[in-house]
Amino acid sequence: MMLGPMLAAALLAGDAPDMRVDAQGLHMARPGEALILAGRIRVASHEWCAAHRAVLTPDAVGDPLVCEREMRRRAYNALPQPHRTHFVRAGGQTALNRP
């Protein structure tokens, strides 16, 4: 299954912009492509949290990993169910959750 041009984590995190991850052309049933998306989500969550973590995790501003974990979780949950199933089977979720 092909994923649409952009995956936007549905954040509703106050005044902060949505985190966007380019998923254009990726096929979640292919392990290499699921790993590519996992890597992109990790980078996007790191960058987003560097700029906006005080909005999402005000009680853990000193710990960027709290925000990054939450953003990765939200991005994963934003995947449509069929894509999420393929992503998990292809090892994407494991790669996404690595410390």
All heavy atoms as an XYZ file, in Angstrom:
749
protein
N       0.837     -1.171      0.000
C       0.000      0.000      0.000
C       0.886      1.239      0.000
O       1.832      1.303      0.744
C      -0.883      0.028      1.231
C      -1.866     -1.073      1.312
S      -3.058     -0.680      2.608
C      -4.363     -1.694      2.030
N       0.534      2.179     -0.797
C       1.299      3.416     -0.864
C       0.730      4.403      0.152
O      -0.476      4.524      0.296
C       1.214      4.024     -2.263
C       1.816      3.152     -3.334
S       3.583      2.995     -3.194
C       4.059      4.570     -3.853
N       1.615      5.078      0.826
C       1.213      6.092      1.777
C       1.106      7.418      1.051
O       1.855      7.672      0.128
C       2.271      6.184      2.872
C       1.842      6.625      4.245
C       0.664      5.810      4.749
C       2.981      6.468      5.219
N       0.180      8.238      1.446
C      -0.037      9.529      0.798
C       1.195     10.409      0.827
O       2.211     10.050      1.390
N       1.099     11.576      0.238
C       2.266     12.445      0.110
C       2.862     12.911      1.436
O       4.043     13.060      1.543
C       1.761     13.626     -0.706
C       0.310     13.461     -0.855
C      -0.066     12.090     -0.429
N       2.064     13.126      2.424
C       2.591     13.581      3.712
C       1.806     12.922      4.837
O       0.613     12.746      4.745
C       2.453     15.102      3.855
C       3.230     15.915      2.866
S       4.991     15.814      3.082
C       5.224     17.016      4.366
N       2.523     12.556      5.877
C       1.888     12.056      7.085
C       1.968     13.177      8.099
O       3.043     13.638      8.433
C       2.638     10.827      7.593
C       2.291     10.314      8.971
C       0.875      9.759      8.972
C       3.266      9.242      9.395
N       0.847     13.656      8.553
C       0.839     14.737      9.541
C       0.354     14.172     10.861
O      -0.726     13.608     10.947
C      -0.080     15.868      9.088
N       1.184     14.277     11.865
C       0.774     13.820     13.186
C      -0.298     14.779     13.703
O      -0.085     15.970     13.777
C       1.967     13.790     14.125
N      -1.438     14.239     14.037
C      -2.542     15.055     14.540
C      -2.223     15.437     15.977
O      -2.435     14.671     16.891
C      -3.837     14.269     14.457
N      -1.692     16.616     16.137
C      -1.122     16.989     17.419
C      -2.085     17.657     18.375
O      -2.170     17.287     19.533
C       0.062     17.935     17.199
C       1.157     17.352     16.347
C       2.252     18.368     16.161
C       1.705     16.129     17.011
N      -2.730     18.683     17.935
C      -3.538     19.496     18.824
C      -2.710     19.928     20.026
O      -3.139     19.850     21.164
C      -4.791     18.732     19.270
C      -5.703     18.272     18.152
C      -6.837     17.424     18.702
C      -6.246     19.428     17.347
N      -1.490     20.374     19.755
C      -0.564     20.745     20.821
C      -0.504     22.256     20.969
O       0.539     22.870     20.845
C       0.807     20.173     20.531
N      -1.614     22.865     21.236
C      -1.625     24.299     21.472
C      -1.277     25.094     20.228
O      -1.804     24.866     19.160
N      -0.354     26.026     20.388
C       0.022     26.933     19.315
C       1.119     26.383     18.416
O       1.514     27.047     17.469
C       0.481     28.265     19.908
C      -0.655     28.969     20.629
O      -1.814     28.807     20.197
O      -0.381     29.654     21.621
N       1.628     25.233     18.718
C       2.712     24.667     17.913
C       2.170     24.125     16.595
O       1.047     23.630     16.538
C       3.398     23.545     18.680
N       2.970     24.207     15.536
C       2.534     23.670     14.247
C       2.536     22.137     14.259
O       3.200     21.517     15.086
C       3.592     24.201     13.273
C       4.806     24.374     14.117
C       4.304     24.794     15.477
N       1.799     21.552     13.341
C       1.818     20.095     13.201
C       3.202     19.624     12.783
O       3.915     20.330     12.084
C       0.830     19.647     12.117
C      -0.618     19.756     12.537
O      -0.876     19.982     13.733
O      -1.485     19.621     11.666
N       3.552     18.436     13.210
C       4.781     17.811     12.742
C       4.426     17.091     11.448
O       3.454     16.348     11.393
C       5.293     16.804     13.775
C       6.582     16.120     13.343
S       7.184     14.943     14.564
C       6.245     13.476     14.106
N       5.190     17.314     10.413
C       4.934     16.681      9.126
C       6.111     15.789      8.766
O       7.262     16.148      8.988
C       4.717     17.719      8.047
C       3.491     18.571      8.313
C       2.957     19.176      7.038
N       1.673     19.804      7.258
C       0.514     19.174      7.145
N       0.469     17.919      6.818
N      -0.615     19.819      7.357
N       5.776     14.629      8.220
C       6.787     13.660      7.808
C       6.509     13.282      6.366
O       5.395     12.881      6.037
C       6.745     12.400      8.711
C       7.780     11.394      8.264
C       6.949     12.777     10.174
N       7.504     13.398      5.518
C       7.353     13.045      4.108
C       7.312     11.525      3.969
O       8.275     10.835      4.288
C       8.506     13.622      3.290
C       8.373     13.336      1.802
O       7.313     12.835      1.367
O       9.334     13.625      1.079
N       6.185     11.018      3.522
C       6.016      9.582      3.327
C       5.678      9.263      1.873
O       5.254      8.151      1.564
C       4.916      9.063      4.246
N       5.868     10.236      1.010
C       5.496     10.078     -0.398
C       6.254      8.912     -1.023
O       7.470      8.806     -0.918
C       5.792     11.352     -1.170
C       5.313     11.291     -2.595
C       5.420     12.644     -3.282
O       5.946     13.593     -2.726
N       4.913     12.719     -4.474
N       5.497      8.039     -1.658
C       6.069      6.935     -2.398
C       6.524      5.748     -1.569
O       7.016      4.777     -2.116
N       6.392      5.810     -0.260
C       6.830      4.692      0.575
C       5.747      3.623      0.644
O       4.574      3.912      0.749
C       7.169      5.173      1.989
C       8.356      6.121      2.096
C       8.554      6.540      3.546
C       9.621      5.479      1.552
N       6.180      2.392      0.598
C       5.288      1.235      0.648
C       5.565      0.529      1.972
O       6.632     -0.063      2.150
C       5.586      0.318     -0.535
C       4.570     -0.738     -0.753
N       4.386     -1.778      0.113
C       3.691     -0.923     -1.754
C       3.437     -2.571     -0.339
N       2.991     -2.069     -1.465
N       4.630      0.598      2.910
C       4.849      0.120      4.270
C       5.057     -1.384      4.380
O       5.577     -1.857      5.379
C       3.695      0.537      5.186
C       3.642      2.012      5.450
S       5.152      2.690      6.157
C       5.976      3.333      4.718
N       4.675     -2.156      3.379
C       4.873     -3.602      3.451
C       6.321     -3.987      3.154
O       6.714     -5.125      3.390
C       3.930     -4.317      2.488
N       7.103     -3.057      2.672
C       8.515     -3.324      2.377
C       9.354     -2.907      3.582
O       9.365     -1.742      3.957
C       8.955     -2.548      1.141
C       8.230     -2.983     -0.100
C       8.735     -2.210     -1.302
N       7.956     -2.569     -2.482
C       7.574     -1.699     -3.401
N       7.910     -0.421     -3.298
N       6.870     -2.099     -4.436
N      10.084     -3.851      4.180
C      10.846     -3.541      5.393
C      11.772     -2.332      5.252
O      11.814     -1.480      6.136
C      11.644     -4.815      5.656
C      10.796     -5.896      5.061
C      10.172     -5.271      3.832
N      12.474     -2.233      4.156
C      13.381     -1.103      3.981
C      12.654      0.228      3.983
O      13.152      1.215      4.525
N      11.481      0.256      3.397
C      10.726      1.506      3.320
C      10.051      1.842      4.647
O       9.933      3.015      5.005
C       9.748      1.456      2.155
C      10.502      1.388      0.836
C       9.631      1.444     -0.398
O       8.528      2.015     -0.325
O      10.083      0.923     -1.427
N       9.643      0.821      5.393
C       9.110      1.068      6.737
C      10.213      1.641      7.627
O       9.959      2.547      8.430
C       8.556     -0.217      7.336
N      11.436      1.160      7.456
C      12.556      1.676      8.238
C      12.895      3.106      7.841
O      13.280      3.919      8.680
C      13.776      0.771      8.089
C      13.605     -0.652      8.620
C      14.871     -1.463      8.391
C      13.205     -0.653     10.080
N      12.745      3.415      6.560
C      12.960      4.788      6.103
C      11.956      5.721      6.792
O      12.331      6.780      7.299
C      12.843      4.892      4.570
C      14.044      4.224      3.904
C      12.719      6.348      4.124
C      13.894      4.046      2.395
N      10.689      5.320      6.807
C       9.678      6.152      7.458
C       9.968      6.279      8.946
O       9.860      7.374      9.508
C       8.270      5.609      7.235
C       7.164      6.440      7.884
C       7.167      7.876      7.345
C       5.804      5.797      7.670
N      10.350      5.195      9.598
C      10.681      5.254     11.023
C      11.810      6.258     11.262
O      11.751      7.067     12.192
C      11.069      3.878     11.542
N      12.818      6.223     10.412
C      13.916      7.177     10.542
C      13.465      8.608     10.343
O      13.880      9.514     11.072
N      12.604      8.815      9.362
C      12.086     10.168      9.118
C      11.250     10.668     10.295
O      11.315     11.842     10.654
C      11.254     10.197      7.840
C      12.086     10.046      6.588
C      11.224     10.046      5.350
N      12.014      9.809      4.160
C      11.500      9.684      2.948
N      10.174      9.777      2.768
N      12.277      9.461      1.915
N      10.461      9.778     10.887
C       9.653     10.159     12.044
C      10.564     10.521     13.210
O      10.335     11.505     13.919
C       8.664      9.045     12.434
C       7.585      8.887     11.354
C       8.029      9.325     13.796
C       6.700      7.659     11.535
N      11.620      9.737     13.421
C      12.558     10.016     14.518
C      13.219     11.389     14.335
O      13.322     12.170     15.274
C      13.609      8.921     14.623
C      13.038      7.581     15.107
C      14.116      6.520     15.204
N      15.048      6.788     16.278
C      14.866      6.435     17.552
N      13.778      5.787     17.893
N      15.763      6.716     18.454
N      13.663     11.682     13.115
C      14.304     12.978     12.837
C      13.300     14.110     13.016
O      13.600     15.128     13.656
C      14.910     12.991     11.414
C      15.307     14.389     10.990
C      16.104     12.053     11.334
N      12.103     13.936     12.468
C      11.087     14.986     12.567
C      10.696     15.234     14.021
O      10.523     16.389     14.430
C       9.853     14.617     11.748
N      10.565     14.179     14.812
C      10.192     14.368     16.215
C      11.304     15.077     16.975
O      11.033     15.945     17.811
C       9.834     13.036     16.878
O      10.969     12.211     17.032
N      12.541     14.751     16.667
C      13.676     15.426     17.321
C      13.672     16.918     16.986
O      13.801     17.766     17.871
C      14.986     14.765     16.884
C      16.193     15.427     17.446
N      16.589     15.253     18.749
C      17.076     16.286     16.886
C      17.668     15.978     18.966
N      17.994     16.613     17.848
N      13.511     17.232     15.713
C      13.517     18.631     15.280
C      12.311     19.397     15.828
O      12.439     20.532     16.274
C      13.559     18.710     13.752
C      14.883     18.242     13.180
C      14.892     18.130     11.669
O      13.823     18.298     11.025
O      15.973     17.850     11.123
N      11.126     18.754     15.795
C       9.922     19.402     16.288
C      10.068     19.709     17.781
O       9.747     20.805     18.235
C       8.709     18.522     16.028
C       7.402     19.206     16.277
C       6.629     19.849     15.355
C       6.715     19.317     17.526
N       5.499     20.360     15.965
C       5.533     20.049     17.286
C       6.980     18.888     18.820
C       4.619     20.341     18.297
C       6.077     19.187     19.831
C       4.911     19.909     19.560
N      10.550     18.741     18.520
C      10.667     18.922     19.966
C      11.748     19.938     20.330
O      11.622     20.629     21.343
C      10.936     17.578     20.637
S       9.484     16.510     20.637
N      12.785     20.042     19.526
C      13.813     21.047     19.793
C      13.204     22.446     19.756
O      13.618     23.330     20.510
C      14.944     20.925     18.773
N      12.206     22.636     18.921
C      11.583     23.949     18.776
C      10.333     24.143     19.636
O      10.031     25.272     20.035
C      11.219     24.184     17.307
N       9.597     23.054     19.932
C       8.262     23.216     20.528
C       7.985     22.365     21.765
O       6.844     22.300     22.198
C       7.190     22.873     19.480
C       7.337     23.611     18.207
N       7.113     24.968     18.097
C       7.705     23.188     16.976
C       7.323     25.348     16.847
N       7.687     24.292     16.151
N       8.968     21.728     22.340
C       8.665     20.778     23.420
C       7.990     21.410     24.625
O       7.242     20.753     25.329
C       9.866     19.953     23.804
C      10.871     20.625     24.673
C      11.935     19.617     25.121
N      13.100     20.321     25.575
C      14.255     20.341     24.945
N      14.406     19.650     23.842
N      15.262     21.015     25.423
N       8.235     22.682     24.878
C       7.590     23.335     26.030
C       6.072     23.359     25.879
O       5.351     23.374     26.873
C       8.127     24.748     26.202
N       5.591     23.342     24.642
C       4.145     23.343     24.403
C       3.555     21.960     24.687
O       2.497     21.842     25.298
C       3.838     23.751     22.944
C       2.352     23.634     22.648
C       4.325     25.159     22.680
N       4.255     20.923     24.246
C       3.726     19.559     24.360
C       3.971     18.959     25.733
O       3.089     18.307     26.289
C       4.349     18.665     23.284
C       3.832     17.240     23.248
C       2.358     17.213     22.839
C       4.642     16.405     22.274
N       5.165     19.145     26.277
C       5.521     18.522     27.548
C       6.068     19.568     28.519
O       7.248     19.543     28.864
C       6.556     17.391     27.330
O       7.687     17.944     26.623
C       5.982     16.241     26.561
N       5.221     20.487     28.991
C       5.707     21.568     29.859
C       6.306     21.074     31.171
O       7.174     21.733     31.737
C       4.466     22.424     30.106
C       3.315     21.534     29.813
C       3.788     20.555     28.779
N       5.890     19.913     31.640
C       6.419     19.386     32.899
C       7.747     18.666     32.712
O       8.385     18.285     33.683
C       5.411     18.435     33.546
C       4.135     19.156     33.955
O       4.198     20.372     34.218
O       3.090     18.502     33.993
N       8.153     18.452     31.472
C       9.395     17.728     31.197
C      10.249     18.482     30.188
O      10.879     17.883     29.331
C       9.071     16.323     30.685
N      10.279     19.800     30.301
C      11.014     20.620     29.340
C      12.491     20.247     29.312
O      13.119     20.267     28.268
C      10.834     22.131     29.654
C      11.759     22.974     28.818
C       9.395     22.524     29.391
N      13.052     19.875     30.435
C      14.470     19.526     30.483
C      14.803     18.184     29.865
O      15.967     17.879     29.649
N      13.815     17.375     29.569
C      14.061     16.048     29.012
C      13.434     15.934     27.632
O      12.251     15.636     27.502
C      13.490     14.974     29.932
C      13.838     13.557     29.483
O      14.546     13.402     28.471
O      13.400     12.610     30.151
N      14.212     16.150     26.575
C      13.650     16.113     25.220
C      13.127     14.735     24.828
O      12.260     14.630     23.972
C      14.822     16.530     24.331
C      16.043     16.281     25.137
C      15.650     16.447     26.573
N      13.603     13.678     25.468
C      13.152     12.338     25.094
C      11.677     12.120     25.392
O      11.007     11.355     24.689
C      14.000     11.274     25.783
C      15.472     11.260     25.374
C      16.230     10.184     26.129
C      15.610     11.077     23.872
N      11.154     12.780     26.409
C       9.724     12.656     26.726
C       8.906     13.172     25.554
O       7.967     12.520     25.081
C       9.376     13.410     28.026
C       7.875     13.443     28.260
C      10.093     12.792     29.207
N       9.251     14.339     25.055
C       8.544     14.939     23.920
C       8.724     14.087     22.667
O       7.763     13.809     21.953
C       9.083     16.355     23.683
S       8.356     17.184     22.253
N       9.947     13.653     22.405
C      10.209     12.870     21.186
C       9.439     11.561     21.182
O       8.882     11.159     20.160
C      11.710     12.627     21.037
C      12.462     13.902     20.719
C      13.966     13.726     20.684
O      14.437     12.605     20.420
O      14.672     14.722     20.918
N       9.380     10.892     22.314
C       8.599      9.645     22.404
C       7.127      9.909     22.110
O       6.474      9.143     21.401
C       8.743      9.026     23.796
C       9.742      7.920     23.880
C       9.657      7.153     25.180
N       9.597      7.978     26.378
C      10.650      8.381     27.066
N      11.855      8.052     26.693
N      10.492      9.113     28.147
N       6.609     10.996     22.673
C       5.199     11.326     22.457
C       4.938     11.659     20.993
O       3.930     11.241     20.423
C       4.782     12.495     23.355
C       3.363     12.968     23.130
C       2.289     11.925     23.410
O       2.573     10.872     24.025
O       1.136     12.164     23.018
N       5.819     12.386     20.362
C       5.632     12.735     18.951
C       5.726     11.492     18.059
O       4.974     11.353     17.104
C       6.646     13.791     18.513
C       6.419     15.139     19.177
S       4.733     15.760     18.983
C       4.705     16.035     17.232
N       6.638     10.594     18.381
C       6.727      9.334     17.607
C       5.438      8.530     17.772
O       4.925      7.958     16.811
C       7.947      8.527     18.051
C       9.260      9.166     17.643
C      10.446      8.237     17.819
N      10.547      7.615     19.127
C      11.404      7.985     20.068
N      12.224      8.999     19.881
N      11.443      7.338     21.216
N       4.914      8.502     18.998
C       3.663      7.774     19.253
C       2.522      8.385     18.440
O       1.744      7.674     17.814
C       3.328      7.814     20.752
C       2.074      7.018     21.110
C       1.633      7.285     22.540
N       1.118      8.635     22.707
C      -0.102      9.026     22.333
N      -0.931      8.178     21.759
N      -0.504     10.269     22.532
N       2.441      9.710     18.421
C       1.376     10.382     17.687
C       1.500     10.161     16.188
O       0.498      9.980     15.503
C       1.360     11.871     18.009
C       0.897     12.149     19.416
C       0.917     13.618     19.705
N       0.502     13.869     21.081
C      -0.082     14.970     21.486
N      -0.325     15.950     20.630
N      -0.424     15.124     22.737
N       2.722     10.173     15.687
C       2.923      9.933     14.252
C       2.504      8.507     13.900
O       1.835      8.275     12.889
C       4.375     10.179     13.864
N       2.884      7.550     14.729
C       2.491      6.160     14.506
C       0.968      6.027     14.519
O       0.373      5.397     13.637
C       3.119      5.265     15.579
C       2.568      3.868     15.593
C       2.971      2.924     14.650
C       1.624      3.488     16.541
C       2.446      1.636     14.661
C       1.100      2.203     16.557
C       1.521      1.290     15.619
O       0.995      0.021     15.624
N       0.321      6.644     15.501
C      -1.136      6.566     15.600
C      -1.839      7.284     14.455
O      -2.998      6.985     14.157
C      -1.621      7.117     16.940
C      -1.301      6.177     18.078
O      -1.142      4.983     17.895
N      -1.182      6.733     19.267
N      -1.164      8.222     13.806
C      -1.756      8.941     12.677
C      -1.754      8.107     11.397
O      -2.461      8.443     10.448
C      -1.014     10.256     12.440
N      -0.988      7.030     11.378
C      -1.002      6.153     10.198
C      -2.373      5.493     10.075
O      -2.915      5.012     11.075
C       0.051      5.041     10.329
C       1.498      5.428     10.168
C       2.390      4.258     10.595
C       1.791      5.794      8.721
N      -2.931      5.427      8.884
C      -4.175      4.680      8.706
C      -3.951      3.207      9.091
O      -2.854      2.671      8.883
C      -4.467      4.818      7.211
C      -3.681      6.011      6.773
C      -2.467      6.061      7.657
N      -4.953      2.582      9.639
C      -4.818      1.218     10.172
C      -4.141      0.231      9.214
O      -3.224     -0.469      9.635
C      -6.175      0.681     10.629
C      -6.092     -0.701     11.259
C      -5.160     -0.756     12.459
O      -5.204      0.102     13.336
N      -4.302     -1.755     12.514
N      -4.530      0.138      7.942
C      -3.851     -0.832      7.071
C      -2.350     -0.542      6.942
O      -1.532     -1.460      6.953
C      -4.546     -0.678      5.722
C      -5.838     -0.005      6.017
C      -5.629      0.821      7.246
N      -1.979      0.729      6.863
C      -0.568      1.102      6.762
C       0.164      0.792      8.062
O       1.314      0.355      8.057
C      -0.420      2.585      6.431
C      -0.998      2.953      5.112
N      -0.496      2.501      3.913
C      -2.058      3.726      4.788
C      -1.206      2.988      2.916
N      -2.172      3.738      3.428
N      -0.513      1.025      9.177
C       0.087      0.749     10.487
C       0.396     -0.737     10.631
O       1.467     -1.112     11.111
C      -0.876      1.209     11.587
C      -0.218      1.292     12.933
C      -1.147      1.775     14.024
N      -2.009      2.843     13.597
C      -3.190      3.105     14.132
N      -3.669      2.379     15.108
N      -3.922      4.119     13.696
N      -0.527     -1.586     10.195
C      -0.309     -3.032     10.266
C       0.911     -3.431      9.443
O       1.770     -4.186      9.912
C      -1.559     -3.788      9.774
O      -2.669     -3.421     10.608
C      -1.356     -5.282      9.819
N       1.013     -2.924      8.217
C       2.174     -3.224      7.371
C       3.454     -2.671      7.990
O       4.503     -3.323      7.960
C       1.989     -2.643      5.967
C       0.945     -3.349      5.165
N       1.007     -4.682      4.856
C      -0.201     -2.883      4.610
C      -0.051     -5.020      4.144
N      -0.803     -3.948      3.982
N       3.377     -1.474      8.549
C       4.528     -0.828      9.179
C       5.066     -1.693     10.319
O       6.281     -1.905     10.435
C       4.091      0.554      9.687
C       5.167      1.383     10.300
C       6.142      1.973      9.522
C       5.182      1.622     11.671
C       7.128      2.774     10.090
C       6.154      2.420     12.246
C       7.124      2.994     11.460
N       4.165     -2.213     11.150
C       4.569     -3.066     12.272
C       5.182     -4.363     11.762
O       6.256     -4.774     12.205
C       3.368     -3.363     13.202
C       3.708     -4.440     14.217
C       2.917     -2.084     13.893
N       4.524     -5.010     10.828
C       5.020     -6.287     10.295
C       6.373     -6.154      9.614
O       7.164     -7.086      9.594
C       4.001     -6.876      9.320
C       2.778     -7.411     10.020
C       1.808     -8.018      9.047
N       0.616     -8.462      9.740
C      -0.550     -8.657      9.163
N      -0.686     -8.452      7.857
N      -1.575     -9.062      9.868
N       6.638     -4.978      9.043
C       7.893     -4.746      8.329
C       9.005     -4.261      9.267
O      10.107     -3.981      8.807
C       7.680     -3.751      7.201
N       8.723     -4.151     10.550
C       9.754     -3.763     11.519
C       9.850     -2.277     11.793
O      10.731     -1.837     12.519
N       8.949     -1.498     11.230
C       9.004     -0.051     11.419
C       8.774      0.378     12.862
O       9.446      1.284     13.354
N       7.835     -0.258     13.544
C       7.543      0.140     14.908
C       8.728     -0.171     15.830
O       9.068      0.623     16.701
C       6.283     -0.545     15.433
C       5.893     -0.070     16.818
C       4.633     -0.713     17.330
O       4.319     -1.842     16.966
N       3.916     -0.015     18.178
N       9.371     -1.299     15.613
C      10.546     -1.649     16.403
C      11.631     -0.599     16.215
O      12.247     -0.129     17.179
C      11.067     -3.049     16.018
O      10.031     -3.995     16.257
C      12.300     -3.423     16.814
N      11.874     -0.216     14.967
C      12.885      0.806     14.680
C      12.490      2.146     15.282
O      13.347      2.885     15.788
C      13.074      0.940     13.168
N      11.224      2.459     15.259
C      10.737      3.728     15.782
C      10.913      3.816     17.285
O      11.200      4.872     17.830
C       9.253      3.888     15.416
C       8.612      5.224     15.656
C       9.316      6.329     14.884
C       7.145      5.164     15.258
N      10.779      2.695     17.988
C      10.833      2.687     19.440
C      12.218      2.444     20.024
O      12.365      2.399     21.236
C       9.850      1.641     19.990
C       8.422      2.062     19.756
O       8.110      3.242     19.698
N       7.553      1.092     19.587
N      13.210      2.281     19.176
C      14.575      2.097     19.699
C      15.009      3.341     20.451
O      14.728      4.445     20.030
C      15.558      1.843     18.554
C      15.463      0.468     18.004
C      16.605      0.181     17.048
N      16.322     -1.093     16.400
C      16.172     -1.263     15.113
N      16.318     -0.249     14.277
N      15.916     -2.437     14.608
N      15.733      3.132     21.549
C      16.213      4.306     22.318
C      17.258      5.099     21.559
O      17.827      4.719     20.624
C      16.809      3.709     23.588
C      16.815      2.250     23.431
C      16.068      1.899     22.186
